């Protein structure tokens, strides 16, 4: 799922959305997610670091906060991405 704007060059928002999409796929109840504002750092050449947290239901129906961070790297054409250095706690 890529969201690139205008000129096809990935933005910090693109990186945040890609990180959210990936993290959501790892959660027990992905339909209950509430993502919060992220700190995103642009390292250039299509590489971004994203740090944030998400609130979602656990297996018992309680709301839990999960901190996460990852690196999002886009290909030069902005059409593909890889996500690495994922940390969830």
C-alpha positions, 0 to 999 in steps of 0.5 A, spaced: 500 500 500 503 506 497 500 513 498 506 517 494 504 524 493 504 528 486 511 527 484 512 520 486 517 522 491 516 519 498 514 523 504 514 523 511 506 522 511 508 516 506 513 513 511 508 514 517 502 510 513 506 505 511 509 503 518 502 504 521 499 499 515 505 494 517 504 494 525 496 494 524 498 487 520 501 484 527 496 486 532 491 481 535 485 486 533 487 490 527 480 493 527 480 496 533 487 500 532 487 508 534 494 510 531 497 517 534 502 522 532 508 519 529 515 522 530 518 521 523 525 523 521 527 523 513 534 521 512 534 522 505 534 517 499 527 515 501 529 512 508 525 514 514 525 512 521 518 512 524 516 512 532 509 512 535 504 508 539 498 505 537 492 503 542 488 497 540 484 491 544 488 485 546 485 478 546 481 480 553 478 486 550 482 491 554 485 497 551 493 497 551 498 502 548 503 499 544 510 503 542 513 501 536 519 504 531 521 502 525 525 504 518 521 505 512 526 505 506 522 506 499 525 504 492 528 510 488 521 510 484 517 510 490 513 504 488 516 499 493 518 499 500 521 495 505 520 495 513 526 493 517 529 494 524 522 493 527 521 494 535 515 493 538 514 494 546 
